[in-house]
Amino acid sequence: MARGAGDKCNVMLNSKIVSLDTADVNGVKAVTENGETILADNAVISCGPWTNSVLKSAQLPELNLEVWRVQWAHYEVSSDVAG
């Protein structure tokens, strides 16, 4: 995903956001745990089951989400069984 974004956006992996503001700026203002301020026209919030608590902290409307716990598994079978 980060490579696919190219120069269209700045992807910041593993960045902990401690403040999210949409009221006082034209767009989004986020502050990271190390004090860096990020200003953007848009932001993608990808925080799973914590999405609504993040939206609430930014005074944004909550979403009607149904969160499911999913565990991924990958199996390898012999070629004679896979057919």
Secondary structure, DSSP 8 states (H G I E B T S, - for coil): -HHHHTTSS---TT--EEEEE-SSSSSEEEEETTS-EEEES------GGGHHHHHHHTT-------------------HHHH-
